[in-house]
């Protein structure tokens, strides 16, 4: 079980909200972001702990944010359009600066 770190979920949710609203509207966005926290925690409980010092740990935490939001939407977010949202998010000036 990996330790829950709310930082990834909170930070990504704040930055993703704009793109999710543009693509899916306020209702779907609100529902997905609200219910994603419980799903995110559940996912972390099911994965083996690879150690906080492992460089791949941040990838797991980051990836699980996207998966939790997608799963929380319960089919309202399709894979292709979500791919577009993630690409726009990753190319945003703030994320580009953080990710280098």
Phi, psi and omega in degrees: 000126177275147180291137178290128175233105183289347182302314182298312182296314181296310183296311180296321180298317179298315183284332180279336187308315181302312183289324178294317179298317180298322185274322189239351181091169186292318184296310180296317180299312181300314180297312182297316181290324181292315185275349183291333183299313181295321180293318178302313179298317180298318179297318179294327178293333185270345183265145178294143178285120180261001179097136182295333182275355179286128181299338180281346181301318180295328176294319178295312180301316181294311182299319181296333176298310181297317180294320180295319179295315179299314181293322181294335180286347176051051175092351180285343179247115178271157188299314183297314181289328178291327175300318178296317179299315181296319178298316179297319178298312182294332180269357180296149183304318183295311182291320178301321180291318181292315184281344178082000000 
